[in-house]
Amino acid sequence: MVPKIHKRGSRTVGLIFYLYEPGKAEEHTDPHLVASWDYAAPDPGRSPDVTYAQLQHLLDQPVNALAEDTRPDKHVWHLSVRNASTDRVLSDDEWGDIARRMVAAAGIDDPAQGAGCRWVAVRHADDHIHIVATLAREDGRKPRLHNDAARVQAEARTLEVELELDRRLSPGDGTAAQRPTSAERHKARRQGRERTAREELRETVRRAVAGVTSEEEFFDHLADAGLLIRKRVAPSGDLLGYKVALPDDLNKDGEPVFYPGARLAPDLSLPRIRERWSAGNTDQAPSTDTPGHVAPDGPSAARRRIASAAWTAVLIVERGDDAIAAAHIAAAGEVLDALAKTSAAHTRQELRAAASAFERASRSHVRAERGTDRALRQLAGDLVRGGTALGRGEDGASTAMAIDMLFFLVTATMLWHAKKGHAQQADAARRSAEYLRSAYQAAAAQPMGALNRRGRNLTRPLLQRQRALLREALPELAEQILAEPGWHALAATLADVKAAGHDPATLLADAAERRELGTADSLSDVLVWRLRRTASLPADPGDRVNPPPGTDQSPRPARQRTPGQSGPTRTGP
């Protein structure tokens, strides 16, 4: 159940006309009253002799009774209450009770406070009602509407449970981005858009700010994305704010519709954006993140560094100060946006969905101590300035490695929010993690397949030693890992670890202890990427590690076929 308080108006009859007329798309059906302040208000939808003007006159009587200089300029209060499409269709009596409880919660007409404001509730669809009230009590006093939006939201959460609705929303904390208005949704449908202009702009601005280090770079990214930009400048020449618009989103006069950054999301205002690069940097070395800077070692190496940085961020979120944890959670959103922006086609859709879902998890009432997240933000900038992955040395293995660790960072974020009672943010992080699972499967399919093939081609004695090593290092997990499809990839990685001069048993035990593995679909996959990152092994399984002299890591020779023998050569164990 979603209650929404709309902008106050000055023409009661105009709103009544809108609610009772068919609507621009004939979407209003059978408009009628389901409740009113006195249980007996005349209903133009049920009585042909009742006019809109008569209903308006009754609603406006307490306002008109006030002295002219004390009447509010905007005296029309408007609340819509909408259920989800999956909820059962409520009766008129049920909607009437909802209306009475909403106006009481808001402070419009609470029986406990005596005679309140006049109001009516109109139903013109199965799934929602509109409540119209005029802001003068019967005794001439003003209604107390402070925090009315939060109060009607809280009442909606109670009603969802009492009415046993299918969709039950989590309590908000006032940090969510503004939802599209009904007018914006109708406009998007008329134009054939999948999303409203507000939603498209929010996502575009969010990606534009990922990893930026200056206003110039930020506005360059907005322009490169094709947005129209309008800057607000003080008489002194200082930049105060900005607005953006889509070139093809026009109003009735044919002019672009501009949205201020703060109206897209609370953290997209110019002052909040500046905090990302200006806070906490005075005692640090100058950043190499300047416009045009490209990480010299390419997108693949940047993804490897993200995997390491994400692991550090996991520890900070789990064990660090709340303000620093909040900063790293916000920076994780930038990394997800940058990764989605530069991803290859086979992972792009899922990574964009993961970044979009995580947007809600990146903000809470815990104020982030920006500057402490500089390393993570710098990596987001490296990704963006490195350009798209295609044709620039990116390999699926480094992407899989990065997504693997980002999954654990997002999961840690979910648990952090859940412990603090941030229900909406915890749910957003959970949804983001699910998209990351799908993205990982797409990214890891080729490199894990190559590692599995290498593992199956290891000599039988070496495979036996790897099994024994696994059982000794991880006795409680060994049998589960040996039964997984990724076991042979882990066996190949353990061979690479030894060939690089490390102790496989020590690194394996350390990788397993670093974090709870219960959230992983495949323990062997997680251990593969942790070992390859910790041992600084090439992410690409095609890049073989040269073994030290005397090390038996050669593949098993293929079985020779006698003349005339048909069928594939057997290379597996």
C-alpha positions in Angstrom: 0.0 0.0 0.0 1.5 3.3 -1.2 0.1 6.6 0.2 1.3 9.7 -1.6 0.7 13.3 -0.5 0.6 15.5 -3.6 1.3 19.2 -4.0 -1.3 21.4 -2.4 -3.6 23.3 -4.6 -5.9 26.3 -4.6 -8.9 25.0 -6.7 -11.0 22.4 -5.0 -13.4 22.1 -8.0 -10.5 21.5 -10.4 -9.4 18.4 -8.4 -13.0 17.2 -8.1 -13.4 17.5 -11.8 -10.2 15.5 -12.4 -11.3 12.7 -10.1 -14.8 12.3 -11.6 -14.0 12.7 -15.3 -12.8 9.7 -17.4 -9.1 10.8 -17.5 -6.8 11.4 -20.4 -6.6 7.6 -21.2 -10.1 6.7 -20.0 -8.5 5.2 -17.0 -11.2 6.4 -14.5 -14.1 4.0 -14.2 -17.2 4.3 -12.0 -16.0 7.3 -9.9 -17.9 7.6 -6.6 -17.4 8.4 -2.9 -16.5 5.7 -0.4 -16.2 8.0 2.6 -16.5 11.6 3.7 -16.1 13.8 6.8 -19.8 13.5 7.8 -20.7 10.2 6.2 -23.4 12.0 4.2 -21.6 14.2 1.6 -23.4 14.4 -1.8 -21.8 12.2 -4.5 -21.8 13.4 -8.1 -21.0 9.8 -9.1 -24.1 8.3 -7.6 -26.6 11.2 -7.7 -27.2 12.8 -11.2 -28.6 16.0 -9.5 -25.4 16.7 -7.6 -22.9 18.9 -9.3 -19.2 19.2 -8.8 -19.7 22.8 -7.7 -22.1 21.7 -4.9 -19.6 19.3 -3.5 -16.8 21.9 -3.8 -19.0 24.5 -2.0 -19.5 22.2 1.0 -15.8 21.3 1.2 -14.7 25.0 1.0 -17.2 26.3 3.6 -14.8 26.3 6.6 -12.1 27.9 4.5 -14.5 30.6 3.2 -15.6 31.3 6.8 -12.1 32.5 7.7 -11.1 36.1 7.5 -9.8 36.7 4.0 -6.3 37.6 5.3 -6.0 34.3 7.3 -7.1 32.0 4.5 -4.3 29.7 3.3 -3.2 30.3 -0.3 -3.0 26.6 -1.0 -5.9 25.1 0.9 -6.5 21.8 -1.0 -4.8 18.8 0.5 -4.6 15.7 -1.7 -3.6 12.1 -0.8 -3.7 9.1 -3.0 -3.6 5.5 -1.6 -2.7 2.8 -4.0 -2.4 -1.0 -3.7 -0.2 -3.3 -5.7 -1.6 -5.2 -8.7 -1.0 -8.5 -6.8 -3.2 -7.4 -3.8 -6.8 -8.5 -3.6 -9.4 -6.0 -4.7 -10.8 -4.3 -1.7 -14.5 -3.4 -1.2 -15.8 0.1 -0.9 -16.3 -0.3 2.8 -12.7 -1.4 3.2 -11.5 1.6 1.2 -13.7 3.9 3.3 -12.2 2.6 6.5 -8.7 3.1 5.0 -9.6 6.7 4.1 -10.9 7.5 7.7 -7.7 6.1 9.2 -5.5 8.0 6.8 -7.0 11.4 7.5 -6.8 10.7 11.2 -3.2 9.7 11.0 -2.3 12.8 8.9 -4.1 15.2 11.3 -6.8 16.2 8.8 -9.7 14.7 10.8 -8.9 12.9 14.0 -12.0 12.1 16.0 -9.9 12.3 19.2 -9.2 16.0 18.5 -12.8 17.0 17.8 -14.2 18.4 14.6 -11.5 18.4 11.9 -11.2 19.4 8.3 -13.8 18.5 5.7 -12.7 15.8 3.2 -14.0 13.2 0.8 -12.5 9.9 -0.6 -13.2 9.2 -4.3 -12.7 5.8 -5.8 -12.4 5.6 -9.6 -10.3 2.3 -10.0 -10.1 -1.0 -8.3 -6.6 -0.4 -6.8 -6.7 3.1 -5.3 -8.5 6.0 -3.9 -8.0 9.8 -3.7 -8.7 11.8 -0.6 -9.4 15.6 -1.0 -9.4 17.8 2.1 -9.6 21.5 2.7 -7.2 22.9 5.2 -9.5 24.6 7.8 -11.0 22.9 10.7 -14.7 23.3 11.6 -13.7 25.4 14.6 -11.5 27.7 12.4 -8.1 26.4 13.5 -5.4 25.1 11.2 -4.8 21.4 11.2 -1.6 20.1 12.5 0.1 18.4 9.5 3.7 18.3 10.6 5.3 15.1 9.4 2.0 14.0 7.8 3.8 12.0 5.1 5.6 9.8 7.6 2.4 9.3 9.6 0.3 8.1 6.7 3.2 5.8 5.6 3.3 4.2 9.1 -0.5 3.8 9.0 -0.2 2.0 5.6 2.3 -0.5 7.1 -0.3 -1.3 9.8 -3.1 -1.6 7.3 -1.1 -4.0 5.0 -0.9 -6.5 7.8 -4.5 -6.1 9.0 -5.9 -6.4 5.5 -3.6 -9.3 4.7 -2.3 -7.7 1.5 0.2 -9.6 -0.6 2.6 -6.8 -0.9 4.0 -5.4 2.3 6.5 -2.6 2.1 9.3 -1.9 4.5 9.3 1.2 6.6 11.3 4.0 5.0 13.7 6.5 6.6 13.3 9.5 4.3 16.4 8.8 2.3 14.8 7.1 -0.8 14.8 8.8 -4.2 11.6 10.5 -5.1 9.2 8.3 -7.0 7.9 9.3 -10.4 4.5 11.1 -10.3 1.4 9.6 -11.9 1.7 12.3 -14.6 5.2 11.2 -15.4 4.2 7.6 -15.6 1.3 8.4 -17.9 3.6 10.5 -20.1 6.1 7.7 -20.4 3.4 5.3 -21.5 2.2 7.7 -24.1 5.7 8.1 -25.4 6.4 4.4 -25.4 9.2 4.7 -22.8 9.9 1.8 -20.5 10.8 4.2 -17.7 10.0 7.8 -16.8 12.4 10.6 -17.7 13.1 11.0 -13.9 14.2 7.4 -13.7 16.4 7.6 -16.8 18.0 10.8 -15.6 18.7 9.4 -12.1 20.5 6.4 -13.6 22.5 8.5 -16.1 23.6 11.0 -13.5 24.5 8.2 -11.1 26.8 6.6 -13.6 28.2 10.0 -14.6 29.4 10.7 -11.0 31.0 7.3 -10.5 34.7 7.8 -9.7 34.8 11.5 -10.8 37.2 13.9 -9.1 36.1 17.3 -10.2 33.1 19.3 -11.3 34.6 19.6 -14.8 34.8 15.9 -15.1 31.3 15.4 -13.8 29.7 17.8 -16.2 31.8 16.4 -19.1 30.3 12.9 -18.3 26.8 14.4 -18.3 27.4 16.0 -21.7 28.9 12.8 -23.1 25.8 11.0 -22.0 23.7 13.3 -24.2 21.9 15.2 -21.4 21.0 18.9 -21.5 22.6 20.7 -18.6 21.5 24.0 -16.9 23.8 25.3 -14.2 22.7 27.6 -11.3 25.4 30.3 -10.7 25.5 32.9 -7.9 26.2 36.6 -8.7 29.7 35.9 -7.4 30.2 33.4 -10.1 30.1 30.4 -7.7 28.3 27.3 -9.0 25.3 26.6 -6.7 23.6 23.7 -8.4 22.5 22.1 -11.7 19.6 20.7 -13.6 19.5 18.0 -16.3 16.9 17.0 -19.0 16.5 14.5 -21.7 16.6 16.2 -25.2 13.3 14.5 -26.2 11.4 15.0 -22.9 9.4 18.2 -23.6 6.5 20.0 -21.9 3.3 21.2 -23.6 5.2 24.3 -24.8 7.9 22.2 -26.5 10.6 23.0 -23.9 12.8 20.4 -22.2 11.7 19.3 -18.7 14.7 19.9 -16.3 15.1 18.1 -13.0 17.5 19.4 -10.2 19.9 16.8 -9.0 18.5 16.8 -5.5 15.1 15.8 -7.0 16.6 12.8 -8.7 18.1 11.4 -5.4 19.2 13.0 -2.1 22.9 12.3 -2.8 22.9 13.7 -6.3 22.7 17.4 -5.3 25.8 19.3 -6.2 27.0 19.8 -2.5 26.6 16.1 -1.8 28.4 15.2 -5.0 31.3 17.5 -4.1 31.7 15.7 -0.8 32.8 12.6 -2.7 36.1 14.0 -3.8 36.7 17.0 -1.5 36.3 15.4 1.9 39.3 13.9 3.8 41.9 14.4 1.1 44.1 17.1 2.6 46.5 14.7 4.2 46.7 12.2 1.3 49.0 12.1 -1.7 47.6 13.7 -4.9 45.4 11.5 -6.9 46.3 10.4 -10.4 42.6 10.5 -11.2 42.6 13.4 -13.6 40.3 13.8 -16.6 41.7 11.7 -19.4 43.8 9.6 -17.1 43.7 5.9 -18.1 45.0 3.1 -15.9 48.2 2.0 -17.7 47.6 -1.7 -17.1 44.1 -1.8 -18.7 40.6 -2.9 -17.6 41.6 -6.4 -16.6 44.1 -5.2 -14.0 41.6 -2.6 -12.8 39.1 -5.4 -12.2 41.8 -7.4 -10.2 42.4 -4.4 -8.0 38.7 -4.0 -7.4 38.6 -7.6 -6.1 41.3 -6.8 -3.6 39.7 -3.4 -2.6 36.3 -5.0 -2.2 37.7 -7.5 0.2 39.2 -4.7 2.3 35.8 -3.0 2.2 34.0 -6.1 3.4 36.2 -6.0 6.6 35.4 -2.3 7.1 31.7 -2.8 6.7 31.7 -5.8 9.1 34.0 -4.4 11.7 34.6 -0.6 11.2 33.1 2.6 12.4 29.6 3.2 11.1 30.4 6.5 9.3 33.4 4.9 7.5 31.3 1.8 6.7 28.6 4.0 5.2 31.2 5.7 3.0 32.5 2.4 1.7 28.9 1.3 1.0 28.3 4.4 -1.0 31.6 3.9 -2.9 30.6 0.3 -3.6 27.6 1.8 -5.5 30.0 3.8 -7.6 32.1 0.7 -8.4 28.9 -1.2 -9.4 27.9 1.7 -11.7 31.3 1.9 -13.2 31.5 -1.9 -13.8 28.0 -1.9 -15.4 29.0 1.1 -17.6 32.1 -0.6 -18.9 31.0 -4.3 -18.9 30.9 -6.6 -21.9 27.6 -7.4 -23.5 27.0 -10.8 -21.8 27.2 -9.3 -18.3 25.9 -5.8 -18.9 22.2 -6.3 -18.3 22.6 -8.1 -14.9 25.3 -5.7 -13.7 23.1 -2.7 -14.6 20.3 -4.3 -12.7 22.6 -5.0 -9.7 23.8 -1.4 -9.7 20.3 0.0 -10.0 19.0 -2.1 -7.1 22.0 -1.2 -4.9 21.3 2.5 -5.4 18.7 2.3 -2.5 21.2 0.5 -0.3 23.9 3.2 -0.8 22.1 5.8 1.4 20.8 5.8 5.0 20.6 8.2 8.0 24.1 7.1 8.9 26.2 10.0 7.4 29.1 8.8 5.4 32.6 10.0 6.3 33.7 10.7 2.7 37.4 10.6 1.9 37.9 7.3 3.8 36.5 5.6 0.7 39.0 7.3 -1.7 40.8 4.1 -2.8 37.5 2.4 -3.8 36.3 5.5 -5.6 39.6 5.8 -7.5 39.2 2.3 -8.8 35.7 3.2 -10.0 37.3 6.1 -11.9 40.0 3.8 -13.3 37.2 1.6 -14.8 35.3 4.5 -16.3 38.4 6.2 -17.7 39.6 2.9 -19.1 36.5 2.7 -21.3 34.4 -0.3 -22.2 35.8 -3.7 -21.8 35.4 -4.9 -25.4 38.7 -5.0 -27.2 40.7 -3.5 -24.4 42.2 -6.5 -22.8 39.4 -7.3 -20.4 39.0 -11.0 -19.8 36.0 -12.9 -18.2 38.3 -14.2 -15.5 39.1 -10.8 -14.0 35.5 -9.7 -14.3 34.4 -12.9 -12.5 37.0 -12.3 -9.8 35.7 -8.8 -9.3 32.0 -9.8 -9.2 32.8 -12.6 -6.8 34.2 -10.2 -4.2 31.6 -7.5 -4.9 28.9 -10.1 -4.2 30.4 -10.6 -0.7 30.6 -6.8 -0.2 27.0 -6.4 -1.2 26.0 -9.3 1.2 28.0 -7.6 4.0 26.1 -4.4 3.2 22.8 -6.3 3.4 23.7 -7.6 6.9 24.9 -4.2 8.1 21.6 -2.5 7.1 19.6 -5.4 8.6 21.3 -5.0 12.0 20.4 -1.3 12.0 16.8 -1.9 11.1 17.2 -0.3 7.6 14.6 -2.7 6.0 14.4 -1.0 2.6 18.2 -0.8 2.2 18.7 -4.4 3.3 16.1 -5.6 0.8 17.8 -3.5 -2.0 21.2 -5.1 -1.2 19.6 -8.5 -1.2 18.1 -7.9 -4.7 21.5 -6.5 -5.9 23.2 -9.7 -4.7 20.8 -11.8 -6.7 21.6 -9.9 -9.9 25.3 -10.3 -9.1 24.9 -14.1 -8.9 23.5 -14.1 -12.4 26.3 -11.8 -13.7 28.9 -14.0 -12.1 27.6 -17.1 -13.8 27.8 -15.3 -17.2 31.3 -13.9 -16.6 32.7 -17.1 -15.1 31.4 -19.6 -17.6 34.4 -19.5 -20.0 37.3 -19.1 -17.5 36.0 -21.7 -15.1 35.4 -24.0 -18.0 39.0 -23.5 -19.1 40.3 -24.1 -15.5 38.1 -27.2 -15.2 39.6 -28.6 -18.4 43.1 -28.0 -17.1 42.2 -29.7 -13.8 40.9 -32.8 -15.5 44.1 -33.0 -17.5 46.4 -33.0 -14.5 48.1 -36.3 -13.9 46.3 -38.8 -11.7 49.0 -38.7 -8.9 48.8 -34.9 -8.8 45.0 -35.0 -8.6 45.2 -37.5 -5.7 47.6 -35.2 -3.9 45.3 -32.3 -4.4 42.4 -34.3 -2.9 44.5 -35.2 0.1 45.6 -31.6 0.5 42.0 -30.4 0.5 40.9 -33.0 3.0 43.8 -32.1 5.3 43.4 -28.3 5.0 39.5 -28.2 5.0 38.3 -31.4 6.6 34.7 -30.1 7.2 34.3 -28.8 3.7 36.4 -31.1 1.6 33.7 -33.7 0.6 31.3 -30.9 -0.4 33.9 -29.2 -2.6 35.0 -32.5 -4.2 31.4 -33.1 -5.3 31.1 -29.7 -6.9 31.5 -29.1 -10.7 34.2 -26.6 -9.9 36.5 -29.0 -8.1 38.8 -29.5 -11.0 39.2 -25.7 -11.5 40.3 -25.6 -7.8 42.7 -28.4 -8.4 44.3 -26.5 -11.4 44.5 -23.4 -9.2 46.2 -25.2 -6.4 48.8 -26.5 -8.9 49.3 -22.9 -10.0 49.7 -21.7 -6.4 52.4 -24.3 -5.8 54.1 -23.5 -9.1 54.2 -19.8 -8.1 56.2 -20.8 -5.0 53.4 -20.6 -2.4 52.3 -23.2 0.1 48.8 -24.4 -1.2 47.7 -25.7 2.2 48.4 -22.5 4.0 46.7 -20.3 1.4 43.8 -22.6 1.1 43.1 -22.6 4.8 43.5 -18.8 4.9 41.1 -18.3 2.0 38.5 -20.5 3.7 38.8 -18.7 7.1 38.7 -15.1 5.7 34.9 -15.1 5.6 31.9 -17.3 6.0 31.3 -19.3 2.8 27.7 -20.1 3.6 26.3 -17.5 1.2 28.2 -18.9 -1.8 26.6 -21.2 -4.4 29.9 -22.9 -5.1 32.6 -23.1 -2.5 35.2 -24.2 -5.1 34.4 -21.1 -7.3 35.0 -18.7 -4.3 38.2 -20.5 -3.3 39.5 -20.4 -6.9 39.2 -16.6 -7.1 40.5 -16.0 -3.6 43.5 -18.1 -4.2 44.3 -16.5 -7.6 44.0 -13.1 -6.1 46.0 -13.8 -2.9 48.8 -15.6 -4.8 48.8 -12.9 -7.5 48.1 -15.5 -10.2 47.0 -14.5 -13.7 43.2 -14.2 -13.7 43.1 -15.7 -17.2 43.5 -19.4 -17.0 45.2 -19.4 -20.3 48.2 -17.6 -18.8 50.1 -20.5 -17.3 52.4 -20.2 -14.3 55.9 -21.6 -15.0 56.6 -24.3 -12.4 59.9 -24.5 -10.5 62.3 -27.2 -11.7 61.2 -30.7 -10.6 57.6 -29.8 -10.1 55.1 -32.3 -11.6 52.4 -30.1 -13.1 52.3 -31.5 -16.6 49.1 -32.6 -18.1 48.4 -36.3 -18.5 49.4 -37.6 -21.9 46.5 -38.6 -24.2 45.8 -42.3 -24.5 47.2 -43.5 -27.9 44.7 -45.1 -30.2 45.5 -48.1 -32.2 44.9 -48.0 -36.0 41.2 -48.1 -36.9 40.1 -47.3 -33.3 37.3 -44.7 -33.4 36.0 -42.3 -30.7 37.4 -39.4 -28.8 40.7 -39.4 -27.0 40.2 -40.0 -23.3 41.9 -37.4 -21.2 39.8 -37.3 -18.0 40.6 -39.2 -14.8 
